Amino acid sequence: MRIPAHSVCTAIRDDIVAGVYERGSRLTEEVLARRYGVSRVPVREALRTLEAEGFVVTRRHAGACVAEPTEQEAADLLDMRTLLEPLGASRAAQRRTEAHLKVLRGLVRLGQERARRGSSEDLRSLGGWFHETLAQASGSHSLTSMLTQLRHKIAWMYAVEAPVSPVDSWAEHGAIVDAVARGDGERARAITAHHAERATAAHRLRFTSGGDRAERVRNSQHAVNMSSLRH
């Protein structure tokens, strides 16, 4: 498989997230260069970037290896997302462009239509595009970058159950866009915070580091008065 040198980092990251490289496994420059059809220089640069992102660690006598995050580190990622996604929505309400709104509304229409039909196969990718676009609408490159990295790492560490009611989930997406379109940052923040908390409950770790824990990451969620969010 030959890919452009500048895409090596993305390719390795995608393969780590997909489980091609197991947690703790070695990542040798020679093997990676051969796999992606590039020299060892872009591979070396990619491994440095991935180490800074937390996907790779360098071990004495072993070199670069896929990281082995703990359960606490994984849980911290979800906490970070529940803080940053509402912030991004609030910023989007002040900084979004008409182009952002057009894309967000189009995604909501598609998501709501397919949720009503019970066509769940595309809903996860549509949801990912929705949250990526919402982050971009915040007008903050740093925030968008952090949220993108969080999504990658969460996808690596967690399996996500389909929402019990995808129709309700996409109704929340629609309410977020309505608030963003009106420039109502506080409402956009509140709805997104509730949405993120609900999504967190559907995440299950792909690994356990201490025995028989295979339950939901969150058993207790912050109580949210949904009636106040509908007005």
N, C-alpha and C positions, 0 to 999 in steps of 0.2 A: 504494500500500500504506500504510494508516494503522495505526500501532501506538501504544500508550501511551508517553508521554514517558519514563517511567522504564525502558522497555525498549529505548530507542534504542541505548544502549551495547552491549547484548547483540546486537542486530540487526546493527550495523556489524561487531562482532567476528566474528560467525558468517559474515558475507559475506566478510570478509578471509580467514578460515580456509578457506572454500569456494572461494576464488580469484576471487570476483566482482570484487574490486579487486586488480589486479596489484601486485606488489612495485614500489615507487617511484612509483606513480600518485598523482595529486593527489586530495585529498578536500576538496572545497569545501563550505562550510556550506550554501549555497543549494541546490546539487544534492542533497545528502543530506537536507535538510529536505523538499524536494519528493518525494524517493523514499519517505521513511518517513511522510509526512503529518503532520509536526510543525513547530513553529517552529524558528528557528535557535538558540534558547537551549539546549534539551536536546542539540542536536547539538554545540554548542560545549563543553558539559560532558562529553559522551561522548568527544569527541576528546582532551580533557585527560586523562581516565581512561585511554584507550587509549594515550596517549603514555607515561603512567606505567607501564603494563604492558609497553611495548616493541613494540606493534603499529603505532604511528604515530610519526613524527618531524616536527618543524617545521623547514622550510628557509627560509632568507632568500630573499625574492622569489618563493617558491613556496607558502608556507604549509604546511598539514598534508598529509603524504604518507604512504603505506603504507611502513613500514620495510623495509629491505633487509639482513637479518641476514647475517653472514658464516658460512662453514662452521664456523669455530671457535666462534662464538656458538651455533650450532645444536648442535654436539657437546657444549658445556658444559651445555645443557639436559638431555641424556640422562644426563650425569654427575650432575647435581643430582637427577634423578629416582631414580637408583640409590642415592643416599644418603638421600633423604627418604621414599621408599615403605617401606623396611624400618623406619625410625624410626616411621612412622605405624602399621605393623603391631604393633610392639612396644608402643606406647602403647595401641593398641586392645585388646591382651590384658589390660591393666590397667583400662581404662575403658569397655569396650563395655557396652551394655545388652542385655537380652533381645530388644528390638525390633531392634537391629542384627543380632544373631545370626540371628534369624528371617529377615530379608531376605537376609543373606549365604548362608545355607543354601539358601534358595529359589533364588537365582541360581545357586548351584553345581549344584543338581539340574537346573535347566533347561539350563545350559551342558553338563554331562556327558551329558545325554540327547541333546542336539542334536549334540554332538561325535561320539557313538557312531553316530548316524544319518547323519552326513556332511552335516548341514544347517548349512552354514557362514555363511549369509547374515546370521543374527542374532547370531553369536558375538562379533563385534567390539563391537556395542552392549551386549551382556550383559557383556562384559569391562569396558567403560567404567563401567557401573553398579556392577559388583562393586568396582572400585578406588575409585570415588567413595564408596560406602558404607563401605568399609574405612577411608578417610581420615576420614569423619565419625565413625566409631567411636573414633577417637583422642581425641576430646573436646577437640581443639585447633582453635579457629576459624582461627588464623593458619596452622597447618600444612595444614588442609583447603583454605584459600584459595590457598596457594602451590602445592599439588599440582594444584588445579583449573586455575590459570593455566598451569602447566607442561604439562598435558594439552592445553590449547587451543593453545599455541604449538608443541608437538611435532606436533600434527595439521596445523598450518599449514605447517610446514617439511618434514615427512617423509611419504612413502608407506610403508605398512606391509604387508609380505608376510604372508600367512596362515601360521600356525605349521605346521611340517612335521607335527607330531602334535598336533592340537587336543585329543585325549583326554588326552595327557600334560600339556598346559597346564592343562586343567581339573582334573586330578588334583592339580596343585600348588595351584590355588585352594582345593580341598577341604582339603588339608593345612594351608594357612594358616588357614582357618576353624577346623579342629580345634585348632590351637595357640592361637588367640585364645580359643576357648571354654574351654580348660583354664587360661587365664591364664598360659601359658608364653611370656613375651615374647621370650626369647632364641631359641627355636625359630621363632616367628613372624617374627622379624627375619631369621634365617638363610635360611628358605625363600623369603621375599619378596625377599631380596637375589639369590638364585640365579634366581628367576623374572624379576626385572627385568633381570638380565644377559642371560638368554636372549632376552627380548623386544627388547633393544637391538640384537641382531644382525640382527633382521628389518627394521630401519628403513633406508630409503634416502632421501637428500636429494631434494627436488623441484627443486632448483637446484644449480648448481655455480658457484663463483666463480673457478675457476682451471684451466680446461682439461678434461681427460678423466676427472676423477674421477666415477665412477658406481658405485663399489663399495660394499660394506657399510661402515657407519660404524665398526664394530668388526671387525677380523680376528682379534684376539687377545682372548679372554675370560679372566677370572680362573678358574682351576681350582677346582671345587667338588666335594667328595666327597659325591655324592648318597646313598651308602649311609648316611652319618652323619645325613642329614636324614630318613631313613625310620624312624628309631627314636626 
